[in-house]
Every structure is written in structure tokens, then in C-alpha cells.
Amino acid sequence: MTFTFGIYPGALLGSDTGLTHPVHPDQPEQITAALRELQGGARTLLVRAYRPYAAGATADTPTTPDDPMRYLGEGRELDLVLQFREPTGELDGWLEYIRATVRTDGPYLASLQICEEPNLDMPNLDGGTPNVLQAIVQGVVAAKEEARACGHDILVGFNAVPDFGRASPTFWQDIGALADERFHRSLDYVGLDFFPDVFRPLPADQLPSAVATVLTHFRDTSLPRAGIGASVPVHISENGWPTGPTRTEHRQAEVLEEVVRKVTALRESLNIGGYSYFDLRDANTSGTDLFDGFGLLRDDYSRKEAFGVYRGLIEELTV
């Protein structure tokens, strides 16, 4: 089965209170060099990017990071997230926006994710936007129909976070109630954003079993509530572990390796089709906020230990 690695190549991060901006602007040449080094001999590396929709947005609305197309080529393909941020919840413009995006960016797209963490009502996420469930179901259908009409081979899906904490307790049942045959025919994957040992610290020896528990619950409990069967792959769409004053770079490397090896060990039994790390570069290496240090690179683009670990895992485990 196909298993593809990816990464978000930016340093801009969302937090509970807003957005944290990198202390240094993007240096596209250094980012491209880092992506090329990570990819190594792997045929494909997905480059993740985010583009928000509100009334008036068009297919060339700015993305995060800026101009991700510059990082493509040499087997690097776009993993694009369309975020539903229209405060009225109106859907007609949203659906045309999706279709226009497929027509414009289709040749570069490996995958198109409809909405971002829609089961979580927090700032900078889609869960609090009115009609977000309809935006997912109708958006997946619109994207797949447009891709087929244009002859583009694009994986279309949506994502969610695990079913605990602030996640909506009825999200999956509500999706299932709205989903029809067209939706299920159009759905190519479901993404999972999860960050074990970040927001709820774990004893080090419990990390692999916690990863297995979350992934198994997502596959065997969450997805069936929406009528999504085992034949639909799961993609790990965001995963990471930040460094900081109490979080060492060595432990980041250990966590990354433990998580990726557990994910890939379960890829056949749980039908997991890919893993994407979040993110490439720190927003502020010397900062004290939890969101400052998720990068595999420091904010000056120097490599952390985890960068080499991820490069080695991609080389070893790409299928």
C-alpha cells in the first residue's frame, strides 16, 4: 500500500489566543534546500499549505506559507487545506471557491483537505463556523466532481482531532447523518491531527501505546459513527512535538521517531496512508510559548537533531 510523508514548510502557528509570527521571515532558498534534504531519495514529499475562505476569497487568495508553489517540483507535491471561515455559513460561494481551486491548482495537487479541525471550536480553526458540517460534506463532493471533470488525480478528504478534550461529542454522528452516497464515493481519506505528549504530558514509556490507542480509536470507533469504512485510508495530517525551556531537542527527536515508527507499524492493520510533520521551522527558538518551537529547524534554519531523524525515517520507510 502507498505511504507518503509530508511536512508543513512554514513557521507561522496558531495558538489558543491567535497567531504567533516567526521572528525571522521565510527564506525560500533555505526552505527549498531543507525540503530537498528531507526528501532524499524518496519519490514524493508532500508540502502542506493552508488557504482560508471567507466571502470574496478566490482561488489565488494568499496561503500559509506564502506561495507554496515555489517549493514544489522534484517529486514534491501540494497538500492543500481549504479552511472554511465564512462567518455567515453561506455555502454557494464556498463550493464555487473549491471548484475554482481545483481548476487552478489541480495540476499541482496531490491532496485537497476540506476544512481544518472542524470538530474543534477554537480560534483559527473551523469548528466554530456556522454550517461547517455541510461545508465538509458538500465540499468533498464538489472537489471530487470538479477533479474528475478536469481529469486531475487528486485525493479529496477532510480531517479532525481525536475524540477527547474540546472535541465535539456528536461530530461523527452528525457527519454521518448528512453524508449521502455521493459523499462516500467522493471521500478518498480522512486526516487526523494529533499531538501526543504536547498538551497532555505522558510518561515517556507510555507514548507508543498512547499513539496506538488514539489511532485505533479513530479507525474503529470515530469513523464508523459517520459510516466511513475501513477501506478509506487515514492520513496523519498534523503531528509534532515542540522544544522549549523544559523540552529538549534530543527528546523531540526521540518522540518523532517513536511516533512515526508506531504509525508505520500500524499502517496496514489500520489502513494509514501517510504522515505529515508540523512544522519545518521554529517561530521563535528562544521563546517560552508552547507554540514557538515545533520546528525541525531552529528559527535561523540551523538543523535540530529531529531533522536528521525525520530525513532518515523518510528514506527508510517510504513505500
CORBEL-V947702 format. One record per residue. N is the residue number from 1. RES is the residue in three letters. SS is DSSP state (h for helix, s for strand, l for the rest). NEAR is the number of other C-alpha atoms within 8 Angstrom. D_FIRST is the distance of its C-alpha to the first C-alpha in Angstrom with 2 decimals. Layout:
n:N res:RES ss:SS near:NEAR d_first:D_FIRST
n:N res:RES ss:SS near:NEAR d_first:D_FIRST
This chain:
n:1 res:MET ss:l near:5 d_first:0.00
n:2 res:THR ss:l near:6 d_first:3.80
n:3 res:PHE ss:l near:10 d_first:6.49
n:4 res:THR ss:s near:12 d_first:9.98
n:5 res:PHE ss:s near:12 d_first:13.39
n:6 res:GLY ss:s near:12 d_first:16.63
n:7 res:ILE ss:s near:13 d_first:20.27
n:8 res:TYR ss:s near:12 d_first:23.34
n:9 res:PRO ss:l near:13 d_first:25.81
n:10 res:GLY ss:l near:10 d_first:29.02
n:11 res:ALA ss:l near:14 d_first:31.49
n:12 res:LEU ss:l near:11 d_first:32.81
n:13 res:LEU ss:s near:10 d_first:32.12
n:14 res:GLY ss:s near:10 d_first:33.14
n:15 res:SER ss:s near:10 d_first:35.13
n:16 res:ASP ss:l near:6 d_first:36.98
n:17 res:THR ss:l near:6 d_first:40.00
n:18 res:GLY ss:s near:8 d_first:38.66
n:19 res:LEU ss:s near:9 d_first:37.09
n:20 res:THR ss:s near:11 d_first:37.55
n:21 res:HIS ss:l near:8 d_first:38.02
n:22 res:PRO ss:l near:11 d_first:37.29
n:23 res:VAL ss:l near:7 d_first:40.42
n:24 res:HIS ss:l near:7 d_first:39.61
n:25 res:PRO ss:l near:5 d_first:38.36
n:26 res:ASP ss:l near:7 d_first:35.09
n:27 res:GLN ss:l near:6 d_first:35.40
n:28 res:PRO ss:h near:8 d_first:32.88
n:29 res:GLU ss:h near:6 d_first:33.31
n:30 res:GLN ss:h near:8 d_first:32.54
n:31 res:ILE ss:h near:11 d_first:29.54
n:32 res:THR ss:h near:9 d_first:28.13
n:33 res:ALA ss:h near:8 d_first:28.89
n:34 res:ALA ss:h near:8 d_first:27.14
n:35 res:LEU ss:h near:10 d_first:23.96
n:36 res:ARG ss:h near:8 d_first:24.08
n:37 res:GLU ss:h near:8 d_first:24.63
n:38 res:LEU ss:h near:11 d_first:21.77
n:39 res:GLN ss:h near:13 d_first:19.31
n:40 res:GLY ss:l near:9 d_first:20.60
n:41 res:GLY ss:l near:5 d_first:18.63
n:42 res:ALA ss:l near:9 d_first:15.38
n:43 res:ARG ss:l near:6 d_first:14.86
n:44 res:THR ss:l near:10 d_first:14.52
n:45 res:LEU ss:s near:13 d_first:16.26
n:46 res:LEU ss:s near:14 d_first:16.90
n:47 res:VAL ss:s near:15 d_first:20.60
n:48 res:ARG ss:s near:13 d_first:21.48
n:49 res:ALA ss:s near:14 d_first:24.83
n:50 res:TYR ss:s near:11 d_first:26.97
n:51 res:ARG ss:s near:12 d_first:29.45
n:52 res:PRO ss:s near:11 d_first:31.93
n:53 res:TYR ss:s near:13 d_first:33.45
n:54 res:ALA ss:l near:10 d_first:37.02
n:55 res:ALA ss:l near:7 d_first:39.53
n:56 res:GLY ss:l near:4 d_first:40.18
n:57 res:ALA ss:l near:10 d_first:36.84
n:58 res:THR ss:l near:9 d_first:35.48
n:59 res:ALA ss:l near:9 d_first:32.30
n:60 res:ASP ss:l near:6 d_first:33.83
n:61 res:THR ss:l near:8 d_first:34.62
n:62 res:PRO ss:l near:7 d_first:34.15
n:63 res:THR ss:l near:11 d_first:30.91
n:64 res:THR ss:s near:11 d_first:30.35
n:65 res:PRO ss:l near:11 d_first:30.12
n:66 res:ASP ss:l near:6 d_first:32.53
n:67 res:ASP ss:l near:8 d_first:31.24
n:68 res:PRO ss:h near:12 d_first:27.58
n:69 res:MET ss:h near:7 d_first:27.36
n:70 res:ARG ss:h near:6 d_first:29.21
n:71 res:TYR ss:h near:11 d_first:26.24
n:72 res:LEU ss:l near:12 d_first:23.84
n:73 res:GLY ss:s near:6 d_first:23.40
n:74 res:GLU ss:l near:4 d_first:22.13
n:75 res:GLY ss:l near:8 d_first:18.53
n:76 res:ARG ss:s near:11 d_first:19.38
n:77 res:GLU ss:s near:13 d_first:18.81
n:78 res:LEU ss:s near:15 d_first:20.37
n:79 res:ASP ss:s near:13 d_first:19.07
n:80 res:LEU ss:s near:12 d_first:22.26
n:81 res:VAL ss:s near:13 d_first:23.71
n:82 res:LEU ss:s near:14 d_first:26.62
n:83 res:GLN ss:s near:13 d_first:28.98
n:84 res:PHE ss:s near:15 d_first:31.35
n:85 res:ARG ss:l near:9 d_first:34.71
n:86 res:GLU ss:l near:11 d_first:37.21
n:87 res:PRO ss:l near:7 d_first:39.91
n:88 res:THR ss:l near:6 d_first:41.18
n:89 res:GLY ss:l near:9 d_first:37.82
n:90 res:GLU ss:l near:8 d_first:38.57
n:91 res:LEU ss:l near:8 d_first:35.52
n:92 res:ASP ss:h near:6 d_first:36.71
n:93 res:GLY ss:h near:8 d_first:36.63
n:94 res:TRP ss:h near:14 d_first:33.27
n:95 res:LEU ss:h near:11 d_first:31.63
n:96 res:GLU ss:h near:8 d_first:33.29
n:97 res:TYR ss:h near:12 d_first:32.23
n:98 res:ILE ss:h near:13 d_first:28.55
n:99 res:ARG ss:h near:11 d_first:29.09
n:100 res:ALA ss:h near:10 d_first:31.03
n:101 res:THR ss:h near:12 d_first:28.37
n:102 res:VAL ss:h near:11 d_first:25.78
n:103 res:ARG ss:h near:10 d_first:28.43
n:104 res:THR ss:h near:8 d_first:29.38
n:105 res:ASP ss:h near:8 d_first:26.20
n:106 res:GLY ss:h near:11 d_first:23.67
n:107 res:PRO ss:h near:6 d_first:23.37
n:108 res:TYR ss:h near:9 d_first:22.36
n:109 res:LEU ss:s near:12 d_first:20.07
n:110 res:ALA ss:s near:11 d_first:16.32
n:111 res:SER ss:s near:11 d_first:16.77
n:112 res:LEU ss:s near:14 d_first:19.92
n:113 res:GLN ss:s near:13 d_first:20.70
n:114 res:ILE ss:s near:16 d_first:23.70
n:115 res:CYS ss:l near:15 d_first:26.04
n:116 res:GLU ss:l near:15 d_first:25.88
n:117 res:GLU ss:l near:12 d_first:26.12
n:118 res:PRO ss:l near:14 d_first:28.01
n:119 res:ASN ss:l near:11 d_first:28.60
n:120 res:LEU ss:s near:14 d_first:30.64
n:121 res:ASP ss:l near:12 d_first:34.19
n:122 res:MET ss:l near:9 d_first:34.99
n:123 res:PRO ss:l near:8 d_first:36.28
n:124 res:ASN ss:l near:8 d_first:33.92
n:125 res:LEU ss:l near:12 d_first:31.38
n:126 res:ASP ss:l near:17 d_first:31.17
n:127 res:GLY ss:l near:12 d_first:31.91
n:128 res:GLY ss:l near:10 d_first:35.64
n:129 res:THR ss:l near:12 d_first:35.61
n:130 res:PRO ss:l near:8 d_first:37.16
n:131 res:ASN ss:l near:9 d_first:34.99
n:132 res:VAL ss:h near:14 d_first:31.75
n:133 res:LEU ss:h near:10 d_first:30.13
n:134 res:GLN ss:h near:9 d_first:31.20
n:135 res:ALA ss:h near:13 d_first:30.07
n:136 res:ILE ss:h near:11 d_first:26.48
n:137 res:VAL ss:h near:12 d_first:26.47
n:138 res:GLN ss:h near:10 d_first:28.45
n:139 res:GLY ss:h near:13 d_first:26.82
n:140 res:VAL ss:h near:15 d_first:23.24
n:141 res:VAL ss:h near:12 d_first:24.73
n:142 res:ALA ss:h near:11 d_first:26.84
n:143 res:ALA ss:h near:13 d_first:24.10
n:144 res:LYS ss:h near:12 d_first:21.80
n:145 res:GLU ss:h near:9 d_first:24.84
n:146 res:GLU ss:h near:11 d_first:26.05
n:147 res:ALA ss:h near:14 d_first:22.78
n:148 res:ARG ss:h near:9 d_first:22.75
n:149 res:ALA ss:h near:7 d_first:26.45
n:150 res:CYS ss:h near:7 d_first:26.10
n:151 res:GLY ss:l near:6 d_first:23.21
n:152 res:HIS ss:l near:9 d_first:21.00
n:153 res:ASP ss:l near:7 d_first:17.20
n:154 res:ILE ss:l near:11 d_first:17.10
n:155 res:LEU ss:s near:9 d_first:14.96
n:156 res:VAL ss:s near:15 d_first:17.76
n:157 res:GLY ss:s near:14 d_first:18.08
n:158 res:PHE ss:s near:13 d_first:20.50
n:159 res:ASN ss:s near:15 d_first:20.69
n:160 res:ALA ss:s near:13 d_first:22.91
n:161 res:VAL ss:s near:11 d_first:24.18
n:162 res:PRO ss:l near:10 d_first:24.36
n:163 res:ASP ss:l near:9 d_first:26.99
n:164 res:PHE ss:l near:5 d_first:29.85
n:165 res:GLY ss:l near:4 d_first:32.61
n:166 res:ARG ss:l near:6 d_first:33.44
n:167 res:ALA ss:s near:11 d_first:30.53
n:168 res:SER ss:l near:9 d_first:31.78
n:169 res:PRO ss:l near:6 d_first:32.03
n:170 res:THR ss:l near:6 d_first:31.75
n:171 res:PHE ss:h near:8 d_first:29.07
n:172 res:TRP ss:h near:11 d_first:26.38
n:173 res:GLN ss:h near:9 d_first:29.03
n:174 res:ASP ss:h near:10 d_first:30.51
n:175 res:ILE ss:h near:11 d_first:27.30
n:176 res:GLY ss:h near:10 d_first:26.89
n:177 res:ALA ss:h near:7 d_first:30.49
n:178 res:LEU ss:h near:9 d_first:30.05
n:179 res:ALA ss:l near:11 d_first:26.70
n:180 res:ASP ss:l near:6 d_first:27.17
n:181 res:GLU ss:h near:6 d_first:25.16
n:182 res:ARG ss:h near:8 d_first:24.88
n:183 res:PHE ss:h near:12 d_first:23.35
n:184 res:HIS ss:h near:9 d_first:20.67
n:185 res:ARG ss:h near:6 d_first:19.91
n:186 res:SER ss:h near:11 d_first:19.78
n:187 res:LEU ss:l near:13 d_first:17.68
n:188 res:ASP ss:l near:9 d_first:14.15
n:189 res:TYR ss:s near:12 d_first:13.75
n:190 res:VAL ss:s near:13 d_first:16.22
n:191 res:GLY ss:s near:12 d_first:17.00
n:192 res:LEU ss:s near:13 d_first:18.70
n:193 res:ASP ss:s near:13 d_first:21.44
n:194 res:PHE ss:l near:9 d_first:22.59
n:195 res:PHE ss:l near:10 d_first:24.89
n:196 res:PRO ss:l near:12 d_first:25.58
n:197 res:ASP ss:l near:9 d_first:28.85
n:198 res:VAL ss:l near:8 d_first:30.05
n:199 res:PHE ss:l near:6 d_first:32.01
n:200 res:ARG ss:l near:6 d_first:32.36
n:201 res:PRO ss:l near:7 d_first:32.81
n:202 res:LEU ss:l near:8 d_first:31.46
n:203 res:PRO ss:l near:6 d_first:32.71
n:204 res:ALA ss:h near:5 d_first:30.59
n:205 res:ASP ss:h near:5 d_first:29.65
n:206 res:GLN ss:h near:8 d_first:28.34
n:207 res:LEU ss:h near:14 d_first:25.72
n:208 res:PRO ss:h near:10 d_first:22.62
n:209 res:SER ss:h near:7 d_first:23.66
n:210 res:ALA ss:h near:9 d_first:24.42
n:211 res:VAL ss:h near:12 d_first:20.96
n:212 res:ALA ss:h near:11 d_first:19.49
n:213 res:THR ss:h near:8 d_first:22.20
n:214 res:VAL ss:h near:9 d_first:21.60
n:215 res:LEU ss:h near:9 d_first:17.85
n:216 res:THR ss:h near:10 d_first:18.50
n:217 res:HIS ss:h near:9 d_first:21.45
n:218 res:PHE ss:h near:11 d_first:19.67
n:219 res:ARG ss:h near:12 d_first:17.02
n:220 res:ASP ss:h near:8 d_first:19.54
n:221 res:THR ss:h near:9 d_first:22.75
n:222 res:SER ss:h near:11 d_first:22.66
n:223 res:LEU ss:h near:12 d_first:20.19
n:224 res:PRO ss:h near:10 d_first:21.68
n:225 res:ARG ss:h near:10 d_first:25.07
n:226 res:ALA ss:l near:13 d_first:24.11
n:227 res:GLY ss:l near:7 d_first:22.69
n:228 res:ILE ss:l near:9 d_first:19.09
n:229 res:GLY ss:l near:7 d_first:16.91
n:230 res:ALA ss:l near:8 d_first:13.86
n:231 res:SER ss:l near:5 d_first:11.81
n:232 res:VAL ss:l near:11 d_first:12.44
n:233 res:PRO ss:s near:11 d_first:10.19
n:234 res:VAL ss:s near:14 d_first:12.41
n:235 res:HIS ss:s near:12 d_first:12.90
n:236 res:ILE ss:s near:13 d_first:15.43
n:237 res:SER ss:s near:12 d_first:17.71
n:238 res:GLU ss:s near:12 d_first:20.63
n:239 res:ASN ss:s near:12 d_first:21.32
n:240 res:GLY ss:l near:10 d_first:24.12
n:241 res:TRP ss:l near:12 d_first:27.20
n:242 res:PRO ss:l near:13 d_first:30.57
n:243 res:THR ss:l near:11 d_first:33.16
n:244 res:GLY ss:s near:14 d_first:36.83
n:245 res:PRO ss:l near:6 d_first:40.17
n:246 res:THR ss:l near:5 d_first:38.83
n:247 res:ARG ss:s near:9 d_first:35.19
n:248 res:THR ss:l near:9 d_first:34.80
n:249 res:GLU ss:h near:10 d_first:32.52
n:250 res:HIS ss:h near:8 d_first:31.69
n:251 res:ARG ss:h near:8 d_first:30.58
n:252 res:GLN ss:h near:14 d_first:28.39
n:253 res:ALA ss:h near:12 d_first:26.57
n:254 res:GLU ss:h near:9 d_first:26.31
n:255 res:VAL ss:h near:10 d_first:25.00
n:256 res:LEU ss:h near:13 d_first:22.33
n:257 res:GLU ss:h near:11 d_first:21.07
n:258 res:GLU ss:h near:10 d_first:21.34
n:259 res:VAL ss:h near:11 d_first:19.51
n:260 res:VAL ss:h near:10 d_first:16.55
n:261 res:ARG ss:h near:8 d_first:16.27
n:262 res:LYS ss:h near:11 d_first:16.56
n:263 res:VAL ss:h near:11 d_first:13.94
n:264 res:THR ss:h near:10 d_first:11.33
n:265 res:ALA ss:h near:7 d_first:12.79
n:266 res:LEU ss:l near:11 d_first:12.18
n:267 res:ARG ss:l near:10 d_first:8.70
n:268 res:GLU ss:l near:9 d_first:7.64
n:269 res:SER ss:l near:5 d_first:11.18
n:270 res:LEU ss:l near:11 d_first:11.68
n:271 res:ASN ss:l near:12 d_first:8.49
n:272 res:ILE ss:s near:14 d_first:9.06
n:273 res:GLY ss:s near:12 d_first:7.60
n:274 res:GLY ss:s near:13 d_first:10.32
n:275 res:TYR ss:s near:14 d_first:13.73
n:276 res:SER ss:s near:14 d_first:16.99
n:277 res:TYR ss:s near:12 d_first:20.22
n:278 res:PHE ss:s near:11 d_first:23.58
n:279 res:ASP ss:l near:14 d_first:25.49
n:280 res:LEU ss:l near:14 d_first:26.45
n:281 res:ARG ss:s near:15 d_first:30.23
n:282 res:ASP ss:l near:16 d_first:32.81
n:283 res:ALA ss:l near:18 d_first:35.12
n:284 res:ASN ss:l near:11 d_first:37.98
n:285 res:THR ss:l near:10 d_first:37.53
n:286 res:SER ss:l near:5 d_first:41.04
n:287 res:GLY ss:l near:8 d_first:40.76
n:288 res:THR ss:l near:7 d_first:40.96
n:289 res:ASP ss:l near:7 d_first:38.93
n:290 res:LEU ss:h near:7 d_first:35.63
n:291 res:PHE ss:h near:11 d_first:33.92
n:292 res:ASP ss:h near:15 d_first:35.41
n:293 res:GLY ss:l near:16 d_first:33.19
n:294 res:PHE ss:l near:15 d_first:29.45
n:295 res:GLY ss:l near:13 d_first:28.92
n:296 res:LEU ss:l near:13 d_first:27.43
n:297 res:LEU ss:s near:13 d_first:30.51
n:298 res:ARG ss:l near:14 d_first:34.06
n:299 res:ASP ss:l near:13 d_first:35.91
n:300 res:ASP ss:l near:6 d_first:37.40
n:301 res:TYR ss:l near:8 d_first:33.97
n:302 res:SER ss:l near:7 d_first:34.46
n:303 res:ARG ss:s near:10 d_first:31.42
n:304 res:LYS ss:l near:10 d_first:30.99
n:305 res:GLU ss:h near:11 d_first:29.53
n:306 res:ALA ss:h near:14 d_first:26.30
n:307 res:PHE ss:h near:12 d_first:25.69
n:308 res:GLY ss:h near:10 d_first:25.40
n:309 res:VAL ss:h near:11 d_first:23.23
n:310 res:TYR ss:h near:11 d_first:20.66
n:311 res:ARG ss:h near:12 d_first:20.88
n:312 res:GLY ss:h near:8 d_first:20.25
n:313 res:LEU ss:h near:11 d_first:17.25
n:314 res:ILE ss:h near:13 d_first:15.63
n:315 res:GLU ss:h near:11 d_first:16.62
n:316 res:GLU ss:h near:6 d_first:15.41
n:317 res:LEU ss:h near:7 d_first:12.10
n:318 res:THR ss:l near:10 d_first:10.56
n:319 res:VAL ss:l near:6 d_first:7.24
